[in-house]
Amino acid sequence: MHHPIPLSRTSSLRIPLVASPVRAGFPSPADDYVQDHVNLNTLLVDDPDCTFLMLANSDALRGILTGDYVLIDKSRTAAHGDVVVAAHENSFVLRRLHKQQGMLALMADVPGYPIIPAEGDYTLEIWGVVIAVVRRLV
Amino acid sequence: MSTFALVDGNSFYASCERVFRPDLTGRPIIVLSNNDGCVVARSAEAKALGIPAFLPFYQVQRLCYKHRVAVFSSNYALYGDMSRRMMNVLSRFAPVQEIYSIDECFLDVTGIPDLNSHGHRIRQTVRQGLGLPTCVGMGSSKTLAKLANHVAKKRPEWNGVFEWDWLNPREADRLLAEFTVGEVWGIGRRIAEKLTLMNIHSALDLKQADPRHIKRKFNVVVERTVAELNGVACLALEDVAPAKQQIISSRSFSRLIHDLPSLSASISHHVARAAEKLRAQGCAAGLIGVSIRTNPFRDLGQYHGYTCVPLIHPSADTLELNRAAQAALRAIWQPEFSYHKAGVVLMNIGPNTRQQHDLFSPPPDPKRARLMATIDKLNRDFGSGTIKLGAEGLTEDWQMRQDKKSPCYTTRVDQLIKLG
């Protein structure tokens, strides 16, 4: 079973910024400056209410591998060059948005994936903008 | 003067399903109740097909097939999570919020300039951030905000946002006359029938009724509704929902049940669910009721067994509560009947801290509280039912039928959408 990654600001996934490893002798003067923990959720997510987790299942984009978790902020407006999740032919795809010089399309970074052009009325069904990729190495 | 907004999700359950299914854009969707029994939610397209609400599914099955209606079992994990997200987003738009149900909340928007743009900003934010369509109704009382929400929903010319102040008094009255009195918030069917006999048919009639007369004939609640229709706010927002005084868990079986072990497993399951809710609100129950009944619509022997068992110590412990519930079940079970529904109700609910100890029985074991907390966490993190009482699993006969349930896209890592 996979381990769930709750997307809330109150998650227990916290990494201490500074901590003295040994409790002996004088405490490290740096301990006085420990203010908080690094919270991976706040590091990766801007708007937890509008952020969703999905799973990459293609290698169309450089830097994102099959099996990676992708974090999608649905509240963002996609700009040229953003990695986006879009609805295409009744399912969701992961592509880069091309929005320049009068051309609107979804493209892959690597060859072998056809360009998905905007529909007749110059629209794409963009679901959200990918803001982070999470990959476990071990 | 105060201004209230009522924001609600259009065809909320159906809309939640559609967010994650791009192939369902423009297609009719219906959602069925627990056990796939009745139609509980319909998308606008399904309503347009003439599929009525709350009808047993088998009666509309052919219609659904003919029009390629997407049919879903209810997925409360998904709707609950989308609701939580929507309520959080909506809370950004007002200093005070009252969550009224899974898909609607009141906001206190008093003093906010340009409510028209504010309303449209609310809709736009929820639409873009969560993919959910909403409507916003505003008025100087909660009752008027509710009615304004109906206007926003039913009249496309307002683009999903409506406030009574945008009309002059004569136009407002003309619009109020188009609502039957039964459509007014808080006017139930029985009161509506009685009002009709008094020649009060529309919301406007009720607004213009003599409040003292209404109070004499009914009660102070209906009198307050008259004042609210006249723009006098009598009901404030309740930002903290009171702890539930009763927790009920019950359900019909997918087929009739005859034997005690199956009933007993079902009761254990309901105790576990109710106890989890009880612990979530930090309470303990002093009394547990158990109910079993036959199907009143079947031409078989009819029986409804119900009894309550008090607990020595008010408890939130699933095992303690289940012991009491099983004793109650044995007391009411009659072997000659076929059972259709079973449930439990927790009563005498109070804060878990204020416990009275019995002189002659041992006090509750603190280790058990930790055990319960662990069970709740496991079920929260890994999906409900990950850990359960052995008694729940002895027989699966009574389990829910949910043939058409969608994945828990937002709450289960093993059910995430895969991106091509």
Boltz contact constraints between the chains, C-beta under 6 A:
constraints:
  - contact:
      token1: [A, 2]
      token2: [B, 413]
      max_distance: 6.0
  - contact:
      token1: [A, 2]
      token2: [B, 414]
      max_distance: 6.0
  - contact:
      token1: [A, 4]
      token2: [B, 381]
      max_distance: 6.0
  - contact:
      token1: [A, 4]
      token2: [B, 413]
      max_distance: 6.0
  - contact:
      token1: [A, 49]
      token2: [B, 85]
      max_distance: 6.0
  - contact:
      token1: [A, 49]
      token2: [B, 88]
      max_distance: 6.0
  - contact:
      token1: [A, 49]
      token2: [B, 89]
      max_distance: 6.0
  - contact:
      token1: [A, 50]
      token2: [B, 129]
      max_distance: 6.0
  - contact:
      token1: [A, 53]
      token2: [B, 416]
      max_distance: 6.0
  - contact:
      token1: [A, 54]
      token2: [B, 416]
      max_distance: 6.0
  - contact:
      token1: [A, 54]
      token2: [B, 417]
      max_distance: 6.0
  - contact:
      token1: [A, 54]
      token2: [B, 419]
      max_distance: 6.0
  - contact:
      token1: [A, 55]
      token2: [B, 416]
      max_distance: 6.0
  - contact:
      token1: [A, 55]
      token2: [B, 418]
      max_distance: 6.0
  - contact:
      token1: [A, 56]
      token2: [B, 419]
      max_distance: 6.0
  - contact:
      token1: [A, 57]
      token2: [B, 418]
      max_distance: 6.0
  - contact:
      token1: [A, 57]
      token2: [B, 419]
      max_distance: 6.0
  - contact:
      token1: [A, 57]
      token2: [B, 420]
      max_distance: 6.0
  - contact:
      token1: [A, 58]
      token2: [B, 420]
      max_distance: 6.0
  - contact:
      token1: [A, 74]
      token2: [B, 129]
      max_distance: 6.0
  - contact:
      token1: [A, 75]
      token2: [B, 128]
      max_distance: 6.0
  - contact:
      token1: [A, 75]
      token2: [B, 129]
      max_distance: 6.0
  - contact:
      token1: [A, 87]
      token2: [B, 22]
      max_distance: 6.0
  - contact:
      token1: [A, 90]
      token2: [B, 23]
      max_distance: 6.0
  - contact:
      token1: [A, 92]
      token2: [B, 417]
      max_distance: 6.0
  - contact:
      token1: [A, 92]
      token2: [B, 419]
      max_distance: 6.0
  - contact:
      token1: [A, 93]
      token2: [B, 420]
      max_distance: 6.0
  - contact:
      token1: [A, 94]
      token2: [B, 419]
      max_distance: 6.0
